[in-house]
Amino acid sequence: MIPVFIIILSVTLDQISKYIVSTNMEIGDSFGFIKHIINITYITNTGAAFGVLKDHRWVFIISSAIAILMMMAILGYFIRKKEHFWLQIALALMVSGGLGNMIDRVLYGKVIDFLEFDFVNFAIFNVADSCVTVGCAICIIYIFIKRNYLFKDDKKNAKKDEEESEDMENREINAGDEI
């Protein structure tokens, strides 16, 4: 149930941090949080990353809802099977990020962003965006490491499994003969 905890914790942290920023700052306000590393800069975004597709709220709500539901279904499958722990963590982070930003779009019509790197020119983001990014990175690394297992040729492996099963049966029969 760690993935469920991650979703609850991440969405909660995202919404609390956005609430603190939006109630204590004016849009455009900024201050150094960690000197020369990260600033808290309050902005809003009606588009996707980097302001792409600005003012297309319903496109994001619908596409996010579909993506979140699909990831939750896959996550539920892996939780029930007790398989692919790191993929579960990755999916939980991506789901929580999607939910955090969807809450903003539904309630406010825009996403609250406030984390700004001071040492590089990069988009201002939030906790939900961070969750999606880290989740995607874990997913890519996991798939790269486990690619031979995840994308195995089912026909070859089915034949190999059948041969191993027959071999085990023959060993059991031979072991019974020796007794």
mmCIF file of the C-alpha atoms, coordinates in Angstrom:
data_MODEL
# 
_entry.id   MODEL 
# 
loop_
_atom_site.group_PDB 
_atom_site.id 
_atom_site.type_symbol 
_atom_site.label_atom_id 
_atom_site.label_alt_id 
_atom_site.label_comp_id 
_atom_site.label_asym_id 
_atom_site.label_entity_id 
_atom_site.label_seq_id 
_atom_site.pdbx_PDB_ins_code 
_atom_site.Cartn_x 
_atom_site.Cartn_y 
_atom_site.Cartn_z 
_atom_site.occupancy 
_atom_site.B_iso_or_equiv 
_atom_site.pdbx_formal_charge 
_atom_site.auth_seq_id 
_atom_site.auth_comp_id 
_atom_site.auth_asym_id 
_atom_site.auth_atom_id 
_atom_site.pdbx_PDB_model_num 
ATOM 1   C CA . MET A 1 1   ? 0.000   0.000   0.000   1.00 0.00 ? 1   MET A CA 1 
ATOM 2   C CA . ILE A 1 2   ? 3.037   2.274   -0.258  1.00 0.00 ? 2   ILE A CA 1 
ATOM 3   C CA . PRO A 1 3   ? 1.842   3.634   -3.641  1.00 0.00 ? 3   PRO A CA 1 
ATOM 4   C CA . VAL A 1 4   ? -1.473  4.736   -2.107  1.00 0.00 ? 4   VAL A CA 1 
ATOM 5   C CA . PHE A 1 5   ? 0.424   6.472   0.717   1.00 0.00 ? 5   PHE A CA 1 
ATOM 6   C CA . ILE A 1 6   ? 2.652   8.201   -1.869  1.00 0.00 ? 6   ILE A CA 1 
ATOM 7   C CA . ILE A 1 7   ? -0.395  9.478   -3.768  1.00 0.00 ? 7   ILE A CA 1 
ATOM 8   C CA . ILE A 1 8   ? -2.091  10.813  -0.628  1.00 0.00 ? 8   ILE A CA 1 
ATOM 9   C CA . LEU A 1 9   ? 1.108   12.400  0.724   1.00 0.00 ? 9   LEU A CA 1 
ATOM 10  C CA . SER A 1 10  ? 2.166   13.939  -2.602  1.00 0.00 ? 10  SER A CA 1 
ATOM 11  C CA . VAL A 1 11  ? -1.239  15.436  -3.425  1.00 0.00 ? 11  VAL A CA 1 
ATOM 12  C CA . THR A 1 12  ? -1.495  16.785  0.126   1.00 0.00 ? 12  THR A CA 1 
ATOM 13  C CA . LEU A 1 13  ? 1.981   18.377  -0.012  1.00 0.00 ? 13  LEU A CA 1 
ATOM 14  C CA . ASP A 1 14  ? 1.226   19.824  -3.442  1.00 0.00 ? 14  ASP A CA 1 
ATOM 15  C CA . GLN A 1 15  ? -2.060  21.393  -2.383  1.00 0.00 ? 15  GLN A CA 1 
ATOM 16  C CA . ILE A 1 16  ? -0.738  22.698  0.950   1.00 0.00 ? 16  ILE A CA 1 
ATOM 17  C CA . SER A 1 17  ? 2.302   24.278  -0.704  1.00 0.00 ? 17  SER A CA 1 
ATOM 18  C CA . LYS A 1 18  ? 0.130   25.910  -3.376  1.00 0.00 ? 18  LYS A CA 1 
ATOM 19  C CA . TYR A 1 19  ? -2.272  27.186  -0.717  1.00 0.00 ? 19  TYR A CA 1 
ATOM 20  C CA . ILE A 1 20  ? 0.561   28.702  1.338   1.00 0.00 ? 20  ILE A CA 1 
ATOM 21  C CA . VAL A 1 21  ? 2.039   30.440  -1.697  1.00 0.00 ? 21  VAL A CA 1 
ATOM 22  C CA . SER A 1 22  ? -1.279  31.701  -3.092  1.00 0.00 ? 22  SER A CA 1 
ATOM 23  C CA . THR A 1 23  ? -2.514  33.058  0.237   1.00 0.00 ? 23  THR A CA 1 
ATOM 24  C CA . ASN A 1 24  ? 0.742   34.743  1.279   1.00 0.00 ? 24  ASN A CA 1 
ATOM 25  C CA . MET A 1 25  ? 2.060   36.138  -2.003  1.00 0.00 ? 25  MET A CA 1 
ATOM 26  C CA . GLU A 1 26  ? 0.843   38.212  -4.912  1.00 0.00 ? 26  GLU A CA 1 
ATOM 27  C CA . ILE A 1 27  ? 1.266   36.890  -8.449  1.00 0.00 ? 27  ILE A CA 1 
ATOM 28  C CA . GLY A 1 28  ? 4.750   37.831  -9.609  1.00 0.00 ? 28  GLY A CA 1 
ATOM 29  C CA . ASP A 1 29  ? 6.220   38.067  -6.085  1.00 0.00 ? 29  ASP A CA 1 
ATOM 30  C CA . SER A 1 30  ? 9.512   36.249  -5.585  1.00 0.00 ? 30  SER A CA 1 
ATOM 31  C CA . PHE A 1 31  ? 12.057  35.576  -2.857  1.00 0.00 ? 31  PHE A CA 1 
ATOM 32  C CA . GLY A 1 32  ? 15.168  33.449  -2.505  1.00 0.00 ? 32  GLY A CA 1 
ATOM 33  C CA . PHE A 1 33  ? 14.382  30.207  -0.713  1.00 0.00 ? 33  PHE A CA 1 
ATOM 34  C CA . ILE A 1 34  ? 17.807  28.591  -0.985  1.00 0.00 ? 34  ILE A CA 1 
ATOM 35  C CA . LYS A 1 35  ? 20.266  31.293  -2.020  1.00 0.00 ? 35  LYS A CA 1 
ATOM 36  C CA . HIS A 1 36  ? 21.515  30.917  -5.618  1.00 0.00 ? 36  HIS A CA 1 
ATOM 37  C CA . ILE A 1 37  ? 19.643  27.627  -6.012  1.00 0.00 ? 37  ILE A CA 1 
ATOM 38  C CA . ILE A 1 38  ? 15.881  27.985  -5.751  1.00 0.00 ? 38  ILE A CA 1 
ATOM 39  C CA . ASN A 1 39  ? 13.437  30.885  -5.512  1.00 0.00 ? 39  ASN A CA 1 
ATOM 40  C CA . ILE A 1 40  ? 9.778   30.915  -4.601  1.00 0.00 ? 40  ILE A CA 1 
ATOM 41  C CA . THR A 1 41  ? 8.151   32.829  -7.455  1.00 0.00 ? 41  THR A CA 1 
ATOM 42  C CA . TYR A 1 42  ? 4.351   32.855  -7.582  1.00 0.00 ? 42  TYR A CA 1 
ATOM 43  C CA . ILE A 1 43  ? 2.824   32.564  -11.046 1.00 0.00 ? 43  ILE A CA 1 
ATOM 44  C CA . THR A 1 44  ? -0.169  30.831  -12.571 1.00 0.00 ? 44  THR A CA 1 
ATOM 45  C CA . ASN A 1 45  ? -0.356  28.840  -15.771 1.00 0.00 ? 45  ASN A CA 1 
ATOM 46  C CA . THR A 1 46  ? -3.466  28.157  -17.856 1.00 0.00 ? 46  THR A CA 1 
ATOM 47  C CA . GLY A 1 47  ? -1.550  25.913  -20.256 1.00 0.00 ? 47  GLY A CA 1 
ATOM 48  C CA . ALA A 1 48  ? 0.682   22.879  -20.055 1.00 0.00 ? 48  ALA A CA 1 
ATOM 49  C CA . ALA A 1 49  ? 4.424   22.847  -19.387 1.00 0.00 ? 49  ALA A CA 1 
ATOM 50  C CA . PHE A 1 50  ? 6.097   26.061  -20.525 1.00 0.00 ? 50  PHE A CA 1 
ATOM 51  C CA . GLY A 1 51  ? 2.624   27.583  -21.149 1.00 0.00 ? 51  GLY A CA 1 
ATOM 52  C CA . VAL A 1 52  ? 1.888   25.366  -24.162 1.00 0.00 ? 52  VAL A CA 1 
ATOM 53  C CA . LEU A 1 53  ? -1.793  25.361  -25.274 1.00 0.00 ? 53  LEU A CA 1 
ATOM 54  C CA . LYS A 1 54  ? -2.646  28.294  -23.060 1.00 0.00 ? 54  LYS A CA 1 
ATOM 55  C CA . ASP A 1 55  ? -6.332  28.627  -22.076 1.00 0.00 ? 55  ASP A CA 1 
ATOM 56  C CA . HIS A 1 56  ? -7.350  25.107  -23.167 1.00 0.00 ? 56  HIS A CA 1 
ATOM 57  C CA . ARG A 1 57  ? -8.487  24.039  -19.697 1.00 0.00 ? 57  ARG A CA 1 
ATOM 58  C CA . TRP A 1 58  ? -10.953 21.329  -20.757 1.00 0.00 ? 58  TRP A CA 1 
ATOM 59  C CA . VAL A 1 59  ? -8.432  19.665  -23.053 1.00 0.00 ? 59  VAL A CA 1 
ATOM 60  C CA . PHE A 1 60  ? -6.126  19.230  -20.055 1.00 0.00 ? 60  PHE A CA 1 
ATOM 61  C CA . ILE A 1 61  ? -8.893  18.124  -17.707 1.00 0.00 ? 61  ILE A CA 1 
ATOM 62  C CA . ILE A 1 62  ? -10.147 15.452  -20.111 1.00 0.00 ? 62  ILE A CA 1 
ATOM 63  C CA . SER A 1 63  ? -6.729  14.204  -21.221 1.00 0.00 ? 63  SER A CA 1 
ATOM 64  C CA . SER A 1 64  ? -5.435  14.231  -17.628 1.00 0.00 ? 64  SER A CA 1 
ATOM 65  C CA . ALA A 1 65  ? -8.490  12.322  -16.405 1.00 0.00 ? 65  ALA A CA 1 
ATOM 66  C CA . ILE A 1 66  ? -7.981  9.641   -19.058 1.00 0.00 ? 66  ILE A CA 1 
ATOM 67  C CA . ALA A 1 67  ? -4.246  9.353   -18.322 1.00 0.00 ? 67  ALA A CA 1 
ATOM 68  C CA . ILE A 1 68  ? -4.802  9.258   -14.547 1.00 0.00 ? 68  ILE A CA 1 
ATOM 69  C CA . LEU A 1 69  ? -7.483  6.569   -14.837 1.00 0.00 ? 69  LEU A CA 1 
ATOM 70  C CA . MET A 1 70  ? -5.278  4.445   -17.101 1.00 0.00 ? 70  MET A CA 1 
ATOM 71  C CA . MET A 1 71  ? -2.277  4.773   -14.766 1.00 0.00 ? 71  MET A CA 1 
ATOM 72  C CA . MET A 1 72  ? -4.458  3.962   -11.747 1.00 0.00 ? 72  MET A CA 1 
ATOM 73  C CA . ALA A 1 73  ? -5.756  0.833   -13.466 1.00 0.00 ? 73  ALA A CA 1 
ATOM 74  C CA . ILE A 1 74  ? -2.215  -0.311  -14.276 1.00 0.00 ? 74  ILE A CA 1 
ATOM 75  C CA . LEU A 1 75  ? -1.076  0.557   -10.763 1.00 0.00 ? 75  LEU A CA 1 
ATOM 76  C CA . GLY A 1 76  ? -3.973  -1.397  -9.260  1.00 0.00 ? 76  GLY A CA 1 
ATOM 77  C CA . TYR A 1 77  ? -3.062  -4.409  -11.401 1.00 0.00 ? 77  TYR A CA 1 
ATOM 78  C CA . PHE A 1 78  ? 0.569   -4.360  -10.237 1.00 0.00 ? 78  PHE A CA 1 
ATOM 79  C CA . ILE A 1 79  ? -0.460  -3.858  -6.597  1.00 0.00 ? 79  ILE A CA 1 
ATOM 80  C CA . ARG A 1 80  ? -2.814  -6.863  -6.753  1.00 0.00 ? 80  ARG A CA 1 
ATOM 81  C CA . LYS A 1 81  ? -0.143  -8.991  -8.432  1.00 0.00 ? 81  LYS A CA 1 
ATOM 82  C CA . LYS A 1 82  ? 2.515   -7.694  -5.999  1.00 0.00 ? 82  LYS A CA 1 
ATOM 83  C CA . GLU A 1 83  ? 4.808   -7.079  -8.972  1.00 0.00 ? 83  GLU A CA 1 
ATOM 84  C CA . HIS A 1 84  ? 7.140   -4.340  -10.171 1.00 0.00 ? 84  HIS A CA 1 
ATOM 85  C CA . PHE A 1 85  ? 7.504   -2.323  -6.962  1.00 0.00 ? 85  PHE A CA 1 
ATOM 86  C CA . TRP A 1 86  ? 9.526   0.495   -8.583  1.00 0.00 ? 86  TRP A CA 1 
ATOM 87  C CA . LEU A 1 87  ? 7.035   0.769   -11.416 1.00 0.00 ? 87  LEU A CA 1 
ATOM 88  C CA . GLN A 1 88  ? 4.310   1.088   -8.770  1.00 0.00 ? 88  GLN A CA 1 
ATOM 89  C CA . ILE A 1 89  ? 6.258   3.952   -7.159  1.00 0.00 ? 89  ILE A CA 1 
ATOM 90  C CA . ALA A 1 90  ? 6.706   5.641   -10.550 1.00 0.00 ? 90  ALA A CA 1 
ATOM 91  C CA . LEU A 1 91  ? 3.006   5.327   -11.397 1.00 0.00 ? 91  LEU A CA 1 
ATOM 92  C CA . ALA A 1 92  ? 1.986   6.593   -7.942  1.00 0.00 ? 92  ALA A CA 1 
ATOM 93  C CA . LEU A 1 93  ? 4.135   9.701   -8.406  1.00 0.00 ? 93  LEU A CA 1 
ATOM 94  C CA . MET A 1 94  ? 2.771   10.355  -11.902 1.00 0.00 ? 94  MET A CA 1 
ATOM 95  C CA . VAL A 1 95  ? -0.825  9.862   -10.709 1.00 0.00 ? 95  VAL A CA 1 
ATOM 96  C CA . SER A 1 96  ? -0.317  12.208  -7.759  1.00 0.00 ? 96  SER A CA 1 
ATOM 97  C CA . GLY A 1 97  ? 1.223   14.872  -9.992  1.00 0.00 ? 97  GLY A CA 1 
ATOM 98  C CA . GLY A 1 98  ? -1.635  14.604  -12.447 1.00 0.00 ? 98  GLY A CA 1 
ATOM 99  C CA . LEU A 1 99  ? -4.197  14.809  -9.644  1.00 0.00 ? 99  LEU A CA 1 
ATOM 100 C CA . GLY A 1 100 ? -2.494  17.803  -8.021  1.00 0.00 ? 100 GLY A CA 1 
ATOM 101 C CA . ASN A 1 101 ? -2.534  19.853  -11.203 1.00 0.00 ? 101 ASN A CA 1 
ATOM 102 C CA . MET A 1 102 ? -6.024  18.650  -12.158 1.00 0.00 ? 102 MET A CA 1 
ATOM 103 C CA . ILE A 1 103 ? -7.367  19.895  -8.822  1.00 0.00 ? 103 ILE A CA 1 
ATOM 104 C CA . ASP A 1 104 ? -6.000  23.361  -9.675  1.00 0.00 ? 104 ASP A CA 1 
ATOM 105 C CA . ARG A 1 105 ? -7.483  23.338  -13.174 1.00 0.00 ? 105 ARG A CA 1 
ATOM 106 C CA . VAL A 1 106 ? -10.914 22.241  -11.944 1.00 0.00 ? 106 VAL A CA 1 
ATOM 107 C CA . LEU A 1 107 ? -11.063 24.588  -8.937  1.00 0.00 ? 107 LEU A CA 1 
ATOM 108 C CA . TYR A 1 108 ? -9.226  27.658  -10.250 1.00 0.00 ? 108 TYR A CA 1 
ATOM 109 C CA . GLY A 1 109 ? -8.995  27.273  -14.029 1.00 0.00 ? 109 GLY A CA 1 
ATOM 110 C CA . LYS A 1 110 ? -5.204  27.505  -13.796 1.00 0.00 ? 110 LYS A CA 1 
ATOM 111 C CA . VAL A 1 111 ? -2.234  25.787  -12.170 1.00 0.00 ? 111 VAL A CA 1 
ATOM 112 C CA . ILE A 1 112 ? -0.293  27.467  -9.379  1.00 0.00 ? 112 ILE A CA 1 
ATOM 113 C CA . ASP A 1 113 ? 3.479   27.325  -9.934  1.00 0.00 ? 113 ASP A CA 1 
ATOM 114 C CA . PHE A 1 114 ? 6.128   28.651  -7.578  1.00 0.00 ? 114 PHE A CA 1 
ATOM 115 C CA . LEU A 1 115 ? 9.422   26.707  -7.663  1.00 0.00 ? 115 LEU A CA 1 
ATOM 116 C CA . GLU A 1 116 ? 12.074  28.460  -9.737  1.00 0.00 ? 116 GLU A CA 1 
ATOM 117 C CA . PHE A 1 117 ? 15.677  27.406  -10.227 1.00 0.00 ? 117 PHE A CA 1 
ATOM 118 C CA . ASP A 1 118 ? 17.979  30.386  -9.690  1.00 0.00 ? 118 ASP A CA 1 
ATOM 119 C CA . PHE A 1 119 ? 21.019  28.886  -11.414 1.00 0.00 ? 119 PHE A CA 1 
ATOM 120 C CA . VAL A 1 120 ? 19.404  28.010  -14.760 1.00 0.00 ? 120 VAL A CA 1 
ATOM 121 C CA . ASN A 1 121 ? 16.718  29.515  -16.987 1.00 0.00 ? 121 ASN A CA 1 
ATOM 122 C CA . PHE A 1 122 ? 13.938  26.936  -16.625 1.00 0.00 ? 122 PHE A CA 1 
ATOM 123 C CA . ALA A 1 123 ? 10.166  26.946  -16.304 1.00 0.00 ? 123 ALA A CA 1 
ATOM 124 C CA . ILE A 1 124 ? 8.657   27.681  -12.890 1.00 0.00 ? 124 ILE A CA 1 
ATOM 125 C CA . PHE A 1 125 ? 7.021   24.513  -11.560 1.00 0.00 ? 125 PHE A CA 1 
ATOM 126 C CA . ASN A 1 126 ? 5.337   23.002  -8.481  1.00 0.00 ? 126 ASN A CA 1 
ATOM 127 C CA . VAL A 1 127 ? 5.315   19.852  -6.334  1.00 0.00 ? 127 VAL A CA 1 
ATOM 128 C CA . ALA A 1 128 ? 2.914   18.072  -8.726  1.00 0.00 ? 128 ALA A CA 1 
ATOM 129 C CA . ASP A 1 129 ? 5.205   18.774  -11.691 1.00 0.00 ? 129 ASP A CA 1 
ATOM 130 C CA . SER A 1 130 ? 8.129   17.427  -9.661  1.00 0.00 ? 130 SER A CA 1 
ATOM 131 C CA . CYS A 1 131 ? 6.200   14.232  -8.906  1.00 0.00 ? 131 CYS A CA 1 
ATOM 132 C CA . VAL A 1 132 ? 5.432   13.677  -12.585 1.00 0.00 ? 132 VAL A CA 1 
ATOM 133 C CA . THR A 1 133 ? 9.054   14.309  -13.559 1.00 0.00 ? 133 THR A CA 1 
ATOM 134 C CA . VAL A 1 134 ? 10.531  12.010  -10.891 1.00 0.00 ? 134 VAL A CA 1 
ATOM 135 C CA . GLY A 1 135 ? 7.889   9.354   -11.637 1.00 0.00 ? 135 GLY A CA 1 
ATOM 136 C CA . CYS A 1 136 ? 8.699   9.441   -15.355 1.00 0.00 ? 136 CYS A CA 1 
ATOM 137 C CA . ALA A 1 137 ? 12.437  9.219   -14.624 1.00 0.00 ? 137 ALA A CA 1 
ATOM 138 C CA . ILE A 1 138 ? 11.943  6.185   -12.346 1.00 0.00 ? 138 ILE A CA 1 
ATOM 139 C CA . CYS A 1 139 ? 9.694   4.579   -14.978 1.00 0.00 ? 139 CYS A CA 1 
ATOM 140 C CA . ILE A 1 140 ? 12.247  5.081   -17.770 1.00 0.00 ? 140 ILE A CA 1 
ATOM 141 C CA . ILE A 1 141 ? 15.117  3.772   -15.652 1.00 0.00 ? 141 ILE A CA 1 
ATOM 142 C CA . TYR A 1 142 ? 13.072  0.782   -14.481 1.00 0.00 ? 142 TYR A CA 1 
ATOM 143 C CA . ILE A 1 143 ? 11.987  -0.120  -18.010 1.00 0.00 ? 143 ILE A CA 1 
ATOM 144 C CA . PHE A 1 144 ? 15.565  0.239   -19.245 1.00 0.00 ? 144 PHE A CA 1 
ATOM 145 C CA . ILE A 1 145 ? 16.892  -2.044  -16.501 1.00 0.00 ? 145 ILE A CA 1 
ATOM 146 C CA . LYS A 1 146 ? 14.070  -4.604  -16.798 1.00 0.00 ? 146 LYS A CA 1 
ATOM 147 C CA . ARG A 1 147 ? 13.555  -4.377  -20.575 1.00 0.00 ? 147 ARG A CA 1 
ATOM 148 C CA . ASN A 1 148 ? 14.523  -8.010  -21.216 1.00 0.00 ? 148 ASN A CA 1 
ATOM 149 C CA . TYR A 1 149 ? 12.009  -9.198  -18.630 1.00 0.00 ? 149 TYR A CA 1 
ATOM 150 C CA . LEU A 1 150 ? 9.223   -6.770  -19.510 1.00 0.00 ? 150 LEU A CA 1 
ATOM 151 C CA . PHE A 1 151 ? 9.469   -7.154  -23.279 1.00 0.00 ? 151 PHE A CA 1 
ATOM 152 C CA . LYS A 1 152 ? 10.319  -10.825 -23.528 1.00 0.00 ? 152 LYS A CA 1 
ATOM 153 C CA . ASP A 1 153 ? 9.214   -12.816 -26.541 1.00 0.00 ? 153 ASP A CA 1 
ATOM 154 C CA . ASP A 1 154 ? 6.207   -14.707 -25.179 1.00 0.00 ? 154 ASP A CA 1 
ATOM 155 C CA . LYS A 1 155 ? 6.443   -17.521 -27.760 1.00 0.00 ? 155 LYS A CA 1 
ATOM 156 C CA . LYS A 1 156 ? 10.080  -18.245 -26.939 1.00 0.00 ? 156 LYS A CA 1 
ATOM 157 C CA . ASN A 1 157 ? 9.444   -18.026 -23.223 1.00 0.00 ? 157 ASN A CA 1 
ATOM 158 C CA . ALA A 1 158 ? 6.299   -20.171 -23.408 1.00 0.00 ? 158 ALA A CA 1 
ATOM 159 C CA . LYS A 1 159 ? 8.298   -22.907 -25.184 1.00 0.00 ? 159 LYS A CA 1 
ATOM 160 C CA . LYS A 1 160 ? 11.151  -22.543 -22.682 1.00 0.00 ? 160 LYS A CA 1 
ATOM 161 C CA . ASP A 1 161 ? 8.686   -22.724 -19.748 1.00 0.00 ? 161 ASP A CA 1 
ATOM 162 C CA . GLU A 1 162 ? 7.121   -25.849 -21.281 1.00 0.00 ? 162 GLU A CA 1 
ATOM 163 C CA . GLU A 1 163 ? 10.538  -27.495 -21.701 1.00 0.00 ? 163 GLU A CA 1 
ATOM 164 C CA . GLU A 1 164 ? 11.490  -26.635 -18.111 1.00 0.00 ? 164 GLU A CA 1 
ATOM 165 C CA . SER A 1 165 ? 8.191   -28.039 -16.864 1.00 0.00 ? 165 SER A CA 1 
ATOM 166 C CA . GLU A 1 166 ? 8.727   -31.304 -18.788 1.00 0.00 ? 166 GLU A CA 1 
ATOM 167 C CA . ASP A 1 167 ? 12.285  -31.490 -17.461 1.00 0.00 ? 167 ASP A CA 1 
ATOM 168 C CA . MET A 1 168 ? 11.008  -31.104 -13.877 1.00 0.00 ? 168 MET A CA 1 
ATOM 169 C CA . GLU A 1 169 ? 8.416   -33.860 -14.440 1.00 0.00 ? 169 GLU A CA 1 
ATOM 170 C CA . ASN A 1 170 ? 11.103  -36.191 -15.809 1.00 0.00 ? 170 ASN A CA 1 
ATOM 171 C CA . ARG A 1 171 ? 13.309  -35.521 -12.775 1.00 0.00 ? 171 ARG A CA 1 
ATOM 172 C CA . GLU A 1 172 ? 10.416  -36.289 -10.429 1.00 0.00 ? 172 GLU A CA 1 
ATOM 173 C CA . ILE A 1 173 ? 9.665   -39.548 -12.269 1.00 0.00 ? 173 ILE A CA 1 
ATOM 174 C CA . ASN A 1 174 ? 13.354  -40.533 -12.215 1.00 0.00 ? 174 ASN A CA 1 
ATOM 175 C CA . ALA A 1 175 ? 13.634  -39.665 -8.534  1.00 0.00 ? 175 ALA A CA 1 
ATOM 176 C CA . GLY A 1 176 ? 10.602  -41.912 -7.845  1.00 0.00 ? 176 GLY A CA 1 
ATOM 177 C CA . ASP A 1 177 ? 12.287  -44.804 -9.698  1.00 0.00 ? 177 ASP A CA 1 
ATOM 178 C CA . GLU A 1 178 ? 15.379  -44.541 -7.516  1.00 0.00 ? 178 GLU A CA 1 
ATOM 179 C CA . ILE A 1 179 ? 13.392  -45.012 -4.300  1.00 0.00 ? 179 ILE A CA 1 
# 
